[in-house]
């Protein structure tokens, strides 16, 4: 039986307040404090938030933690107050966000040679936005926290104001995400006009049983647009690689590790609580399955065609977002649980890879795969860690990525989409293989030496080091090891799948969510207990890794293979060239694609209105 613990209701708002207060103090005093004290204070604040988020996750497994801010509690099911409602999925994402921020700050102790308190303050404001988004149950507050997170992210991306590419990356990021935010705010206004409420529980009750109309569909599409832009779902994704290419590596950890998944979380929280009882599930499933497949395909193809290591990892993130979206589109407990585990495993592996890319930049002065050819021979520890991150991305059991992938594949088969496991294997192989190719080329010197001008229009990875390292400090190595270990534990611990299934059962139950907030009554949810791994999941995981090794080998010896492949190689080159032209870097092109995506989503979701 679920229970409430009203004694912990103070934690959700305090988590956000701690991060904001820490940011304000460091911003005011940072320039007067010694560097070591700024670093220690910011890391301590993030660690405190991590501890409180862990407490919330432990408690939410037994029942939701509901906080009505300023004690504006519901009366006879009605309230004008703002609710913060914590369930295991939201608490888990809050814990990931706080943990990644703590490790990013620890890594930054030696990563940036000169920085004032504004860097620490921006990271803590970023953390406050992420925590608030994960813990709130109010759609307008979701927008506010997302924008707090976004403003901090824009500034962190463009920190190197003396570098034009940094400013351009931040500009593209800010403009496209702001356009998405304006559309979301318009959707919030339509939703308020339709329901008279901004709280998700109240919206759920107001829309339940209503006939579907064009304004409800428009509100749904517009609200989700801003979240899907942050999630880098195609065709809203163009800004992401530009931002990753210029942002400091610790910031990229937060972008790929948690900000992008939080976009999907926000979209699906709004769908399940607010709209699942009014929108036809089949139409929603079709719309997001199409977008998920498109995102996975575009991200995977662009990933294998990169030599700029940070761009390569960014496109890998886009590809995996497509896989997460496909899992969520199954609208099932297992699909949602698979996405949850996949996100947790991916955040550890991808964050570790970005931190290692930062080490390459500061130790060897480049993130260009071709320029680094064979230059890191002998760094066996880095080579092993990079290889572990690569096979984790490919879905190797028992990493959390492999377990999440296996659960998502199972959901696809049970949902009547037998081709989804093939998609998951192919995308995992392409992204994991691209990362393996980089490792083989820079750490082992395998394959023919690439010529400097052989890669056509792709980005060459020209980026200035943030610092100059003669050796790898412990404070930079330790976060990498912790992140990879965390990704591994997500698949090893026997309770992970059971916990994820239970969390997904509550996440996909709008009635239970609504009753917990408005009636202070907890509805028990049940989830089947299954073993972490199945034979099919293990087999497909190892198949993905084997295919990734083949992709890496093809990348290393692409010239010889292209000469033999003939027409197939020429066709592949044309597809890649066409995709590169679409990723032009021009803000007008990206804005046009954003509006195209809005129209496509509206058409897919609004199909029942045309029947």
ZIJOVEN-V642679 format. One record per residue. RES is the residue in three letters. PHI is phi as a letter, one per 20 degrees, with the letter a starting at -180 (none if undefined). PSI is psi in whole degrees, 0 to 359 (NA if undefined). Layout:
# ZIJOVEN-V642679
RES:PHI:PSI
RES:PHI:PSI
This chain:
# ZIJOVEN-V642679
UNK:none:134
UNK:f:147
UNK:c:156
UNK:e:146
UNK:d:92
UNK:f:342
UNK:f:342
UNK:d:7
UNK:f:343
UNK:f:342
UNK:f:313
UNK:g:309
UNK:f:329
UNK:f:325
UNK:g:314
UNK:f:318
UNK:f:322
UNK:f:314
UNK:f:317
UNK:f:318
UNK:f:316
UNK:g:320
UNK:f:316
UNK:f:317
UNK:f:316
UNK:f:326
UNK:f:323
UNK:f:327
UNK:d:351
UNK:g:321
UNK:f:349
UNK:d:351
UNK:e:150
UNK:f:154
UNK:g:316
UNK:f:327
UNK:f:321
UNK:f:313
UNK:g:312
UNK:f:319
UNK:f:314
UNK:f:318
UNK:f:322
UNK:f:321
UNK:f:313
UNK:f:323
UNK:f:322
UNK:f:318
UNK:f:321
UNK:f:316
UNK:f:316
UNK:f:323
UNK:f:324
UNK:f:321
UNK:f:317
UNK:f:318
UNK:f:318
UNK:f:318
UNK:f:321
UNK:f:342
UNK:f:338
UNK:e:345
UNK:r:155
UNK:f:146
UNK:d:111
UNK:d:128
UNK:c:121
UNK:e:111
UNK:g:136
UNK:m:17
UNK:m:32
UNK:e:75
UNK:f:158
UNK:f:146
UNK:d:118
UNK:l:44
UNK:m:5
UNK:c:140
UNK:b:149
UNK:d:6
UNK:e:174
UNK:d:128
UNK:d:138
UNK:d:121
UNK:c:122
UNK:d:122
UNK:d:174
UNK:f:325
UNK:f:311
UNK:f:318
UNK:f:322
UNK:f:316
UNK:f:323
UNK:f:321
UNK:f:318
UNK:f:315
UNK:f:314
UNK:f:320
UNK:f:315
UNK:f:321
UNK:f:318
UNK:g:314
UNK:f:325
UNK:f:321
UNK:f:320
UNK:f:316
UNK:f:325
UNK:f:347
UNK:g:323
UNK:d:1
UNK:e:320
UNK:d:124
UNK:f:317
UNK:c:125
UNK:b:145
UNK:e:189
UNK:f:347
UNK:f:327
UNK:f:311
UNK:f:319
UNK:f:319
UNK:f:320
UNK:f:321
UNK:f:326
UNK:f:320
UNK:g:314
UNK:f:318
UNK:f:317
UNK:f:318
UNK:f:317
UNK:f:315
UNK:f:318
UNK:f:317
UNK:f:334
UNK:d:347
UNK:e:155
UNK:d:25
UNK:c:127
UNK:f:325
UNK:f:321
UNK:f:327
UNK:g:315
UNK:f:315
UNK:f:312
UNK:f:325
UNK:f:322
UNK:f:326
UNK:g:315
UNK:f:318
UNK:f:315
UNK:f:316
UNK:f:322
UNK:f:320
UNK:f:315
UNK:f:320
UNK:f:324
UNK:f:319
UNK:e:29
UNK:g:321
UNK:e:76
UNK:f:341
UNK:f:349
UNK:d:115
UNK:g:325
UNK:f:326
UNK:f:316
UNK:f:319
UNK:f:318
UNK:f:318
UNK:f:323
UNK:f:312
UNK:g:315
UNK:g:310
UNK:f:316
UNK:f:310
UNK:f:318
UNK:f:329
UNK:f:321
UNK:g:316
UNK:f:322
UNK:f:320
UNK:f:320
UNK:f:320
UNK:f:318
UNK:f:323
UNK:f:318
UNK:f:321
UNK:f:319
UNK:f:317
UNK:f:320
UNK:f:319
UNK:f:321
UNK:f:327
UNK:f:325
UNK:d:340
UNK:m:16
UNK:b:158
UNK:d:342
UNK:f:136
UNK:f:320
UNK:f:318
UNK:f:321
UNK:f:319
UNK:g:314
UNK:f:322
UNK:f:325
UNK:e:339
UNK:g:127
UNK:n:355
UNK:f:149
UNK:f:143
UNK:f:136
UNK:c:171
UNK:f:326
UNK:f:323
UNK:f:315
UNK:f:317
UNK:f:317
UNK:f:315
UNK:f:311
UNK:f:316
UNK:f:317
UNK:g:316
UNK:f:337
UNK:g:311
UNK:g:320
UNK:f:321
UNK:f:331
UNK:f:313
UNK:f:328
UNK:f:354
UNK:l:40
UNK:e:132
UNK:f:139
UNK:e:31
UNK:e:10
UNK:e:353
UNK:f:330
UNK:f:336
UNK:f:312
UNK:f:323
UNK:f:320
UNK:f:317
UNK:f:326
UNK:f:334
UNK:d:342
UNK:f:150
UNK:g:149
UNK:g:318
UNK:f:329
UNK:f:321
UNK:g:327
UNK:g:316
UNK:f:324
UNK:f:303
UNK:f:325
UNK:f:326
UNK:b:324
UNK:f:314
UNK:f:312
UNK:f:327
UNK:f:330
UNK:f:316
UNK:f:318
UNK:g:312
UNK:f:317
UNK:f:316
UNK:e:334
UNK:f:315
UNK:f:319
UNK:f:306
UNK:f:316
UNK:e:314
UNK:e:324
UNK:c:352
UNK:f:339
UNK:e:4
UNK:c:329
UNK:e:138
UNK:f:126
UNK:f:323
UNK:f:320
UNK:f:321
UNK:f:317
UNK:f:314
UNK:f:316
UNK:g:312
UNK:e:338
UNK:f:319
UNK:f:313
UNK:f:324
UNK:f:316
UNK:f:318
UNK:f:316
UNK:f:316
UNK:f:317
UNK:f:312
UNK:f:314
UNK:f:318
UNK:f:316
UNK:f:316
UNK:f:329
UNK:f:311
UNK:f:344
UNK:e:12
UNK:d:149
UNK:d:343
UNK:f:113
UNK:f:321
UNK:f:323
UNK:f:320
UNK:g:313
UNK:f:326
UNK:f:316
UNK:f:330
UNK:f:321
UNK:f:316
UNK:g:316
UNK:g:317
UNK:f:329
UNK:g:320
UNK:g:320
UNK:f:318
UNK:g:316
UNK:f:322
UNK:f:319
UNK:f:315
UNK:f:327
UNK:f:347
UNK:f:345
UNK:l:40
UNK:c:163
UNK:f:315
UNK:f:319
UNK:f:316
UNK:f:317
UNK:f:320
UNK:f:318
UNK:f:321
UNK:f:311
UNK:f:320
UNK:f:316
UNK:f:316
UNK:f:313
UNK:f:319
UNK:f:322
UNK:f:320
UNK:f:312
UNK:f:313
UNK:f:321
UNK:f:318
UNK:f:320
UNK:f:320
UNK:f:320
UNK:f:324
UNK:f:326
UNK:f:322
UNK:f:322
UNK:f:318
UNK:g:317
UNK:f:313
UNK:e:338
UNK:e:324
UNK:c:0
UNK:m:15
UNK:a:156
UNK:c:28
UNK:e:116
UNK:g:319
UNK:f:319
UNK:f:330
UNK:e:5
UNK:g:115
UNK:m:2
UNK:e:347
UNK:d:24
UNK:g:141
UNK:n:344
UNK:e:74
UNK:f:325
UNK:f:313
UNK:f:321
UNK:f:317
UNK:f:315
UNK:f:318
UNK:f:317
UNK:f:321
UNK:f:318
UNK:f:322
UNK:f:313
UNK:f:333
UNK:f:316
UNK:f:326
UNK:f:350
UNK:n:30
UNK:f:125
UNK:f:144
UNK:d:30
UNK:f:155
UNK:f:327
UNK:f:320
UNK:f:319
UNK:f:314
UNK:f:319
UNK:f:316
UNK:f:319
UNK:f:321
UNK:f:320
UNK:f:320
UNK:f:318
UNK:f:322
UNK:f:318
UNK:f:314
UNK:f:335
UNK:e:0
UNK:n:22
UNK:c:77
UNK:f:346
UNK:e:345
UNK:f:318
UNK:g:324
UNK:f:317
UNK:f:315
UNK:f:319
UNK:f:314
UNK:f:312
UNK:f:317
UNK:f:321
UNK:f:318
UNK:f:314
UNK:f:315
UNK:f:322
UNK:f:322
UNK:f:319
UNK:f:321
UNK:f:321
UNK:g:316
UNK:g:313
UNK:f:316
UNK:f:325
UNK:f:315
UNK:e:328
UNK:e:331
UNK:d:344
UNK:m:29
UNK:f:157
UNK:n:163
UNK:f:150
UNK:f:122
UNK:f:141
UNK:e:152
UNK:f:329
UNK:d:26
UNK:e:2
UNK:d:13
UNK:m:224
UNK:e:1
UNK:f:155
UNK:f:138
UNK:e:2
UNK:m:29
UNK:f:110
UNK:b:138
UNK:e:139
UNK:f:148
UNK:e:334
UNK:b:174
UNK:c:111
UNK:d:135
UNK:e:336
UNK:b:168
UNK:e:117
UNK:f:153
UNK:f:324
UNK:f:343
UNK:e:331
UNK:e:321
UNK:g:314
UNK:g:325
UNK:f:314
UNK:f:316
UNK:f:318
UNK:f:315
UNK:f:322
UNK:f:319
UNK:f:318
UNK:f:322
UNK:f:317
UNK:f:331
UNK:f:332
UNK:d:341
UNK:e:320
UNK:f:129
UNK:f:341
UNK:e:358
UNK:f:310
UNK:f:317
UNK:f:317
UNK:f:321
UNK:f:321
UNK:f:319
UNK:f:317
UNK:f:319
UNK:f:326
UNK:f:320
UNK:f:320
UNK:f:325
UNK:e:13
UNK:d:92
UNK:f:329
UNK:f:316
UNK:f:318
UNK:f:316
UNK:f:316
UNK:f:321
UNK:f:323
UNK:e:313
UNK:e:325
UNK:d:355
UNK:l:35
UNK:c:130
UNK:e:123
UNK:e:124
UNK:f:140
UNK:d:147
UNK:c:149
UNK:b:140
UNK:f:141
UNK:e:121
UNK:c:153
UNK:f:152
UNK:g:314
UNK:d:143
UNK:d:164
UNK:g:319
UNK:f:317
UNK:f:317
UNK:f:316
UNK:f:315
UNK:f:329
UNK:f:313
UNK:f:326
UNK:f:321
UNK:f:317
UNK:f:318
UNK:f:317
UNK:f:325
UNK:f:321
UNK:f:320
UNK:f:318
UNK:f:318
UNK:f:316
UNK:f:319
UNK:f:322
UNK:f:323
UNK:f:325
UNK:d:39
UNK:f:325
UNK:f:311
UNK:f:320
UNK:f:322
UNK:f:324
UNK:f:328
UNK:e:330
UNK:f:333
UNK:m:247
UNK:f:320
UNK:f:315
UNK:f:320
UNK:f:319
UNK:f:317
UNK:f:320
UNK:f:321
UNK:f:320
UNK:f:314
UNK:f:319
UNK:f:321
UNK:f:318
UNK:f:322
UNK:f:322
UNK:f:325
UNK:f:326
UNK:e:68
UNK:e:339
UNK:n:357
UNK:e:127
UNK:f:326
UNK:f:320
UNK:f:316
UNK:f:321
UNK:f:322
UNK:f:319
UNK:f:326
UNK:f:313
UNK:f:326
UNK:f:319
UNK:f:321
UNK:f:315
UNK:f:319
UNK:f:318
UNK:f:318
UNK:f:320
UNK:f:318
UNK:f:317
UNK:f:328
UNK:e:10
UNK:g:319
UNK:f:334
UNK:f:337
UNK:e:355
UNK:f:NA
